[in-house]
């Protein structure tokens, strides 16, 4: 019996085309009909999901896709799930799905795929990416863990114009699809901690800069932010002008996670550097454990399910 795969088809670039001069969105069924039969070694069920462009995706839509991917495996018995998603924010939604997958991660493959060229463009990359994603989701080798397969925790979009749009550097891809089969390349990252409750959508992300004022963090708190991620520099350093505000937000029950615009090690914030660079940790900031800022925001959304600053700190301190 062929593996059962659910395709969640959104209306972003992979499905965009024209009929005459009229822009249209291809349905999931139309996308499948455009793939040669020999590339479909699975029984594919389609659900079309109206999402809007991925650069404007809401946390609610991200959660909807992540939860549906999980339930398709755990509740509906699908062997795998493919989410056709816009490239701009696919790494965030894929990482959220990874964090929330729970037992589904060991029962079926959950694969996100994108395209940087519309269907009507010359050498459109969407059909091949979709065919490879379906093959990967149907392959038992992907359970627990373009033609390359990247781990959601590591992958980043590095080129918005070329078909080699994603990279996991300095980590390698975890595999590739060859002849409709998954060929593993290396170890996958460890599974994340279990989600402690319902994720919190109202998490702010701030790119820090020389001269930034703490009043900005106060404004976010006044606006109702439940958590804040700061993108610092170097070894997750943020300007001293923010230290008082970080301490105050922490006392008010609003966790502040510090990531970096650079690659950093997966260690607690205080261990990244010594001396003055550890002051942010000493006043209550939480380290992102090597996650880039955008993914640290997704992680904080999930960690806030633990309820309070102590729970968030424990979630990030869990080795994964």
RATA-V95749 format. One record per residue. N is the residue number from 0. RES is the residue in one small letter. PHI is phi as a letter, one per 30 degrees, with the letter a starting at -180 (* if undefined). OMEGA is omega in whole degrees, 0 to 359 (999 if undefined). D_CENTER is the distance of its C-alpha to the mean C-alpha in whole Angstrom. Layout:
n: <N & N>
res: <RES & RES>
phi: <PHI & PHI>
omega: <OMEGA & OMEGA>
d_center: <D_CENTER & D_CENTER>
This chain:
n: <0 & 1 & 2 & 3 & 4 & 5 & 6 & 7 & 8 & 9 & 10 & 11 & 12 & 13 & 14 & 15 & 16 & 17 & 18 & 19 & 20 & 21 & 22 & 23 & 24 & 25 & 26 & 27 & 28 & 29 & 30 & 31 & 32 & 33 & 34 & 35 & 36 & 37 & 38 & 39 & 40 & 41 & 42 & 43 & 44 & 45 & 46 & 47 & 48 & 49 & 50 & 51 & 52 & 53 & 54 & 55 & 56 & 57 & 58 & 59 & 60 & 61 & 62 & 63 & 64 & 65 & 66 & 67 & 68 & 69 & 70 & 71 & 72 & 73 & 74 & 75 & 76 & 77 & 78 & 79 & 80 & 81 & 82 & 83 & 84 & 85 & 86 & 87 & 88 & 89 & 90 & 91 & 92 & 93 & 94 & 95 & 96 & 97 & 98 & 99 & 100 & 101 & 102 & 103 & 104 & 105 & 106 & 107 & 108 & 109 & 110 & 111 & 112 & 113 & 114 & 115 & 116 & 117 & 118 & 119 & 120 & 121 & 122 & 123 & 124 & 125 & 126 & 127 & 128 & 129 & 130 & 131 & 132 & 133 & 134 & 135 & 136 & 137 & 138 & 139 & 140 & 141 & 142 & 143 & 144 & 145 & 146 & 147 & 148 & 149 & 150 & 151 & 152 & 153 & 154 & 155 & 156 & 157 & 158 & 159 & 160 & 161 & 162 & 163 & 164 & 165 & 166 & 167 & 168 & 169 & 170 & 171 & 172 & 173 & 174 & 175 & 176 & 177 & 178 & 179 & 180 & 181 & 182 & 183 & 184 & 185 & 186 & 187 & 188 & 189 & 190 & 191 & 192 & 193 & 194 & 195 & 196 & 197 & 198 & 199 & 200 & 201 & 202 & 203 & 204 & 205 & 206 & 207 & 208 & 209 & 210 & 211 & 212 & 213 & 214 & 215 & 216 & 217 & 218 & 219 & 220 & 221 & 222 & 223 & 224 & 225 & 226 & 227 & 228 & 229 & 230 & 231 & 232 & 233 & 234 & 235 & 236 & 237 & 238 & 239 & 240 & 241 & 242 & 243 & 244 & 245 & 246 & 247 & 248 & 249 & 250 & 251 & 252 & 253 & 254 & 255 & 256 & 257 & 258 & 259 & 260 & 261 & 262 & 263 & 264 & 265 & 266 & 267 & 268 & 269 & 270 & 271 & 272 & 273 & 274 & 275 & 276 & 277 & 278 & 279 & 280 & 281 & 282 & 283 & 284 & 285 & 286 & 287 & 288 & 289 & 290 & 291 & 292 & 293 & 294 & 295 & 296 & 297 & 298 & 299 & 300 & 301 & 302 & 303 & 304 & 305 & 306 & 307 & 308 & 309 & 310 & 311 & 312 & 313 & 314 & 315 & 316 & 317 & 318 & 319>
res: <x & x & x & x & x & x & x & x & x & x & x & x & x & x & x & x & x & x & x & x & x & x & x & x & x & x & x & x & x & x & x & x & x & x & x & x & x & x & x & x & x & x & x & x & x & x & x & x & x & x & x & x & x & x & x & x & x & x & x & x & x & x & x & x & x & x & x & x & x & x & x & x & x & x & x & x & x & x & x & x & x & x & x & x & x & x & x & x & x & x & x & x & x & x & x & x & x & x & x & x & x & x & x & x & x & x & x & x & x & x & x & x & x & x & x & x & x & x & x & x & x & x & x & x & x & x & x & x & x & x & x & x & x & x & x & x & x & x & x & x & x & x & x & x & x & x & x & x & x & x & x & x & x & x & x & x & x & x & x & x & x & x & x & x & x & x & x & x & x & x & x & x & x & x & x & x & x & x & x & x & x & x & x & x & x & x & x & x & x & x & x & x & x & x & x & x & x & x & x & x & x & x & x & x & x & x & x & x & x & x & x & x & x & x & x & x & x & x & x & x & x & x & x & x & x & x & x & x & x & x & x & x & x & x & x & x & x & x & x & x & x & x & x & x & x & x & x & x & x & x & x & x & x & x & x & x & x & x & x & x & x & x & x & x & x & x & x & x & x & x & x & x & x & x & x & x & x & x & x & x & x & x & x & x & x & x & x & x & x & x & x & x & x & x & x & x & x & x & x & x & x & x & x & x & x & x & x & x & x & x & x & x & x & x & x & x & x & x & x & x>
phi: <* & d & d & c & b & c & c & c & c & c & c & c & e & e & c & d & a & b & c & i & c & c & d & b & c & d & d & d & d & d & d & d & d & d & c & e & e & d & c & c & c & b & c & c & c & c & b & d & b & d & b & i & d & d & d & b & d & c & e & d & d & e & d & e & d & d & d & d & d & d & d & d & d & d & c & c & i & d & d & a & b & c & c & d & b & d & d & e & b & d & d & d & d & d & d & d & d & d & d & c & d & h & d & d & d & c & c & a & d & c & b & c & b & b & b & c & b & d & d & d & d & d & h & e & c & d & e & d & d & d & d & d & d & d & d & d & d & d & d & e & d & d & d & i & b & * & d & d & c & c & d & e & d & c & d & b & d & c & b & d & b & c & d & d & d & b & b & c & e & d & d & d & e & d & l & b & c & b & h & i & b & d & c & d & c & a & d & c & d & d & d & d & d & d & d & d & l & d & d & c & d & d & b & c & b & b & d & d & a & e & j & d & c & d & e & d & d & d & d & d & d & d & d & j & d & d & a & b & c & c & c & c & b & h & d & h & c & b & e & d & d & c & d & d & d & d & d & d & d & d & d & d & i & c & d & c & c & c & c & b & d & c & d & b & d & d & b & e & e & d & c & d & b & c & i & d & d & c & d & e & d & d & c & j & d & c & d & d & h & i & d & d & e & d & d & d & d & d & d & d & e & d & d & d & d & d & j & b & d & d & d & d & d & d & d & d & d & d & d & a>
omega: <181 & 176 & 178 & 182 & 175 & 175 & 173 & 187 & 177 & 186 & 180 & 193 & 184 & 183 & 184 & 179 & 177 & 169 & 191 & 177 & 186 & 175 & 178 & 176 & 177 & 175 & 177 & 179 & 179 & 176 & 179 & 182 & 179 & 180 & 176 & 185 & 183 & 179 & 181 & 179 & 180 & 173 & 189 & 172 & 185 & 167 & 177 & 183 & 179 & 187 & 190 & 182 & 186 & 179 & 179 & 183 & 180 & 174 & 179 & 179 & 177 & 179 & 179 & 180 & 181 & 181 & 180 & 177 & 179 & 184 & 179 & 180 & 187 & 186 & 186 & 174 & 176 & 178 & 179 & 180 & 172 & 175 & 175 & 194 & 174 & 187 & 188 & 185 & 182 & 182 & 178 & 181 & 178 & 180 & 177 & 178 & 178 & 181 & 184 & 188 & 181 & 182 & 181 & 181 & 182 & 182 & 182 & 178 & 174 & 189 & 173 & 178 & 184 & 173 & 174 & 177 & 177 & 182 & 184 & 178 & 178 & 180 & 177 & 183 & 185 & 183 & 179 & 179 & 180 & 179 & 179 & 180 & 179 & 178 & 180 & 181 & 182 & 186 & 180 & 180 & 184 & 184 & 185 & 181 & 999 & 178 & 178 & 176 & 182 & 174 & 183 & 182 & 188 & 193 & 178 & 174 & 184 & 182 & 183 & 185 & 182 & 183 & 173 & 193 & 190 & 178 & 173 & 184 & 11 & 177 & 177 & 167 & 181 & 178 & 175 & 177 & 180 & 179 & 178 & 180 & 178 & 175 & 183 & 178 & 185 & 182 & 175 & 177 & 178 & 179 & 180 & 176 & 178 & 177 & 185 & 182 & 182 & 177 & 179 & 185 & 189 & 178 & 183 & 177 & 184 & 174 & 183 & 182 & 179 & 179 & 179 & 184 & 178 & 179 & 178 & 178 & 176 & 179 & 178 & 177 & 179 & 180 & 175 & 179 & 178 & 179 & 181 & 171 & 176 & 173 & 181 & 181 & 175 & 181 & 180 & 178 & 175 & 182 & 180 & 180 & 180 & 190 & 180 & 181 & 177 & 179 & 180 & 179 & 179 & 178 & 180 & 179 & 179 & 183 & 177 & 180 & 180 & 174 & 179 & 173 & 178 & 170 & 176 & 181 & 179 & 179 & 177 & 184 & 183 & 182 & 182 & 179 & 180 & 175 & 187 & 182 & 180 & 184 & 180 & 177 & 184 & 178 & 171 & 180 & 182 & 180 & 181 & 177 & 176 & 179 & 170 & 190 & 183 & 179 & 174 & 177 & 178 & 179 & 179 & 175 & 181 & 182 & 179 & 172 & 177 & 168 & 187 & 183 & 180 & 179 & 178 & 180 & 179 & 180 & 180 & 180 & 178 & 182 & 177 & 999>
d_center: <32 & 29 & 25 & 24 & 21 & 19 & 18 & 16 & 17 & 16 & 18 & 16 & 18 & 18 & 20 & 22 & 26 & 29 & 33 & 35 & 34 & 32 & 28 & 27 & 24 & 24 & 24 & 22 & 25 & 26 & 24 & 25 & 28 & 28 & 27 & 30 & 30 & 31 & 27 & 26 & 27 & 25 & 26 & 24 & 23 & 22 & 21 & 20 & 18 & 19 & 16 & 17 & 16 & 12 & 13 & 15 & 12 & 13 & 11 & 14 & 13 & 9 & 11 & 13 & 11 & 10 & 13 & 15 & 13 & 14 & 18 & 18 & 19 & 20 & 22 & 23 & 24 & 22 & 21 & 18 & 15 & 14 & 12 & 13 & 11 & 12 & 11 & 11 & 7 & 6 & 4 & 3 & 4 & 4 & 3 & 5 & 7 & 7 & 9 & 11 & 12 & 15 & 18 & 16 & 15 & 18 & 20 & 18 & 15 & 12 & 11 & 9 & 12 & 13 & 16 & 17 & 21 & 22 & 24 & 27 & 27 & 29 & 27 & 24 & 21 & 19 & 22 & 22 & 18 & 18 & 21 & 19 & 16 & 19 & 21 & 18 & 17 & 21 & 21 & 22 & 21 & 17 & 18 & 17 & 15 & 17 & 19 & 17 & 14 & 11 & 10 & 6 & 7 & 9 & 8 & 9 & 11 & 14 & 17 & 17 & 20 & 20 & 19 & 18 & 15 & 13 & 13 & 13 & 16 & 17 & 16 & 17 & 15 & 16 & 18 & 19 & 21 & 25 & 27 & 25 & 24 & 21 & 23 & 21 & 21 & 20 & 19 & 15 & 14 & 15 & 14 & 13 & 15 & 16 & 15 & 18 & 18 & 17 & 14 & 15 & 14 & 17 & 15 & 16 & 15 & 18 & 19 & 22 & 25 & 29 & 31 & 28 & 30 & 29 & 30 & 26 & 25 & 28 & 27 & 23 & 25 & 28 & 25 & 24 & 21 & 20 & 18 & 18 & 15 & 18 & 17 & 20 & 22 & 23 & 22 & 21 & 24 & 24 & 28 & 30 & 31 & 28 & 29 & 31 & 28 & 26 & 29 & 30 & 26 & 26 & 29 & 28 & 26 & 23 & 21 & 20 & 17 & 18 & 16 & 17 & 17 & 18 & 17 & 18 & 19 & 18 & 21 & 22 & 22 & 26 & 26 & 24 & 27 & 31 & 33 & 32 & 28 & 28 & 29 & 26 & 26 & 29 & 29 & 26 & 23 & 20 & 18 & 15 & 16 & 14 & 11 & 11 & 11 & 8 & 6 & 10 & 10 & 7 & 9 & 12 & 12 & 12 & 15 & 17 & 17 & 20 & 22 & 23 & 23 & 24 & 22 & 19 & 21 & 21 & 18 & 16 & 20 & 19 & 19 & 16>
